[in-house]
Structure formats: structure tokens, C-alpha cells
Amino acid sequence: MIDEKGRLFGKINIVDLLVLIIVVIGLVVVGMKFLLPSRMGGGAKKTHVTYTVLVENVHPEVYENIQNQIPATLMAAGELLDGEVVAVSAEPHVQQATLGTVSNTLVLPIGEGNLDLTFNIECNVVNTITTEIGTQEVRIGKAHIVKTDRFELERGVILSCKWDTES
């Protein structure tokens, strides 16, 4: 089988054959990791999460343009996520500053004409303990950036969450 020159069947060098086998095994492992991620991960359960986010003091023009973009896919770090903004609603923004002395009080509106937007968002998460979508944790009362492939609003607050387990 192996001759005096170290060749298998007189044609293939045994060291070259071992290197070739290692390369093929490496390619198979890498291919399985990238082409079959759900099978390699064991088919982790996903949890469907529906939550609402309030973003206050937004210009009406921004709201009008966002309405034309719904539904919109969530994104983070330049990648699309398994979730989307499914609806948005608006209420007039009410905020006042009060200046007063003992005898007189002056009330000044702040952000008059602006809107408070409430976003309805649905997503799927793997870990219900952290409930992360992208790089953000989803929990009631937590600050949240509403970022999609079409718009982004900061300074949001999560008002409500509902978790539904699915496979």
C-alpha cells in the first residue's frame, strides 16, 4: 500500500492525503454552520412578543411620513431583525411650564403642536429572560429606540408587553 517514497498506492503522498482530509472536514463543518444554522442550534423555541412604545414630542411631519412607511422591519447594527412596527397612532403632546409668584402664575406650553406617538411592535425572541430584539431588551418601562429600515426615533419608553410562547 505505501511504497518506499511514502506514497499511498504509489500515487498519493500520505501527508498530502491527511491535509486534504482535514481541509474537507473543515469545509463541511463551516458549511453546516452557515447553511444550516437552525439544525445546528437544535431548533430553539421562539417567543412572540407584542409591545408598545411611546415617543413624546414628535413633529407632525415626522408622524405623517412614518404612517406611509408602516409596516416596517426592525433593524439594529445594519441588520434586519425578526420583528416589525405594525401600527402607529398619535395624540397631541401636552406639556407645560409654570412660572409663578405669590400673586401671579404664567403657564407656558412646551412643544405646542407636536405629537406623542405610540408604536405597536411585534417580534420573535429566543431568550425570554433577556427578551432582546437586536441589541435592546424589551421590558415595560425601559427606554427604547424605535429603529426600522425606514425610520428611527429615540427617547421612547415601553408601555406594555405581551409574551406568547410558540415553537
C-alpha positions in Angstrom: 0.0 0.0 0.0 2.7 2.6 1.0 5.8 2.5 -1.1 9.4 3.5 -0.2 8.7 7.1 -1.1 5.8 7.4 1.3 3.0 7.3 -1.4 -0.2 5.5 -1.0 -0.9 3.1 -3.8 2.2 4.5 -5.5 0.4 7.7 -6.4 -0.7 9.9 -3.4 1.7 11.2 -0.7 0.3 10.2 2.7 0.9 13.7 4.2 -0.9 15.3 1.3 -3.8 12.9 1.8 -4.1 13.8 5.5 -4.0 17.5 4.8 -6.7 17.1 2.1 -9.0 15.1 4.6 -8.6 17.8 7.2 -9.4 20.6 4.7 -12.6 18.7 3.6 -13.7 18.1 7.1 -13.2 21.8 7.9 -15.2 22.9 4.9 -18.1 20.6 5.8 -18.2 21.9 9.4 -18.1 25.6 8.2 -20.7 24.9 5.5 -23.1 23.3 8.0 -22.7 26.2 10.4 -23.6 28.8 7.8 -26.0 26.9 5.6 -27.9 25.0 8.3 -28.0 27.3 11.4 -31.4 26.2 12.7 -30.4 22.5 12.7 -27.1 23.2 14.4 -28.8 25.2 17.1 -31.2 22.5 17.9 -34.3 24.4 16.8 -34.6 26.8 19.7 -38.1 27.9 20.7 -39.1 31.4 19.9 -41.4 33.6 21.8 -43.7 36.1 20.0 -43.6 39.4 21.8 -46.0 42.3 21.2 -45.2 45.6 22.8 -46.0 49.3 22.6 -43.5 52.2 22.7 -44.4 55.8 23.5 -42.2 58.5 21.8 -43.2 62.0 23.0 -42.9 65.5 21.4 -42.6 64.5 17.7 -43.1 66.9 14.8 -46.4 66.3 12.9 -44.5 66.0 9.6 -42.5 63.1 11.0 -45.7 61.3 12.0 -47.2 61.8 8.6 -44.2 60.3 6.9 -44.0 57.4 9.3 -47.6 56.5 8.6 -46.7 55.9 4.9 -43.9 53.5 5.9 -45.9 51.1 8.1 -45.4 48.1 8.3 -41.6 48.5 8.7 -39.0 45.9 9.6 -37.0 46.4 12.8 -33.2 46.7 12.4 -30.1 47.1 14.6 -26.4 47.3 13.7 -27.2 47.4 10.0 -29.1 44.1 10.1 -32.8 43.4 9.7 -34.4 41.7 12.7 -37.3 39.2 13.2 -39.8 41.9 14.0 -41.7 44.9 12.7 -43.6 48.0 13.6 -47.2 47.1 12.7 -49.0 50.3 13.6 -48.5 53.9 14.9 -51.0 56.3 16.5 -50.8 59.9 17.6 -52.1 62.1 20.4 -51.5 65.8 20.9 -48.4 66.5 23.0 -49.3 68.3 26.3 -46.5 69.7 28.3 -46.5 73.0 30.3 -44.1 75.0 32.3 -45.4 77.1 35.1 -43.8 80.3 36.3 -45.3 81.9 39.3 -45.0 84.3 42.1 -47.2 84.6 45.2 -49.8 86.6 43.3 -49.4 85.7 39.6 -48.9 82.5 37.6 -47.9 82.1 34.0 -48.4 78.8 32.2 -46.3 78.3 29.0 -47.0 75.4 26.6 -43.9 73.4 25.5 -43.8 71.7 22.2 -47.1 73.1 21.2 -48.4 71.4 18.0 -46.2 68.3 18.4 -47.5 64.8 18.9 -46.9 61.8 21.2 -46.6 58.7 19.1 -47.5 55.2 20.2 -45.9 52.3 18.2 -47.2 48.8 18.2 -44.4 46.4 17.6 -44.3 42.6 17.1 -41.2 40.5 17.2 -39.8 37.0 17.9 -37.2 36.4 20.5 -35.3 33.3 21.5 -34.5 34.1 25.2 -37.5 35.2 27.3 -35.3 36.1 30.2 -33.5 38.9 28.4 -36.2 39.4 25.7 -33.7 41.0 23.4 -34.6 42.2 19.9 -31.3 43.2 18.2 -29.3 44.9 20.9 -32.3 46.2 23.0 -34.0 44.5 25.9 -37.8 44.7 25.8 -39.3 45.4 29.2 -42.1 47.6 30.5 -40.7 51.0 31.5 -37.4 50.6 29.7 -36.0 53.2 27.3 -36.3 52.1 23.7 -35.2 53.3 20.2 -37.7 52.5 17.5 -35.4 51.8 14.6 -36.5 50.3 11.3 -35.2 50.1 7.8 -37.2 53.3 7.0 -37.2 55.5 10.2 -35.7 55.9 13.6 -36.9 57.7 16.8 -35.1 57.8 20.0 -36.3 58.6 23.6 -39.1 56.0 23.5 -40.4 54.2 26.6 -42.0 50.8 26.5 -45.6 51.0 27.9 -46.7 47.4 27.6 -45.5 43.9 26.7 -47.2 40.6 25.9 -45.3 37.3 25.6 -46.7 34.4 23.7 -44.7 31.1 23.5 -44.5 29.3 20.2 -42.1 26.8 18.6 
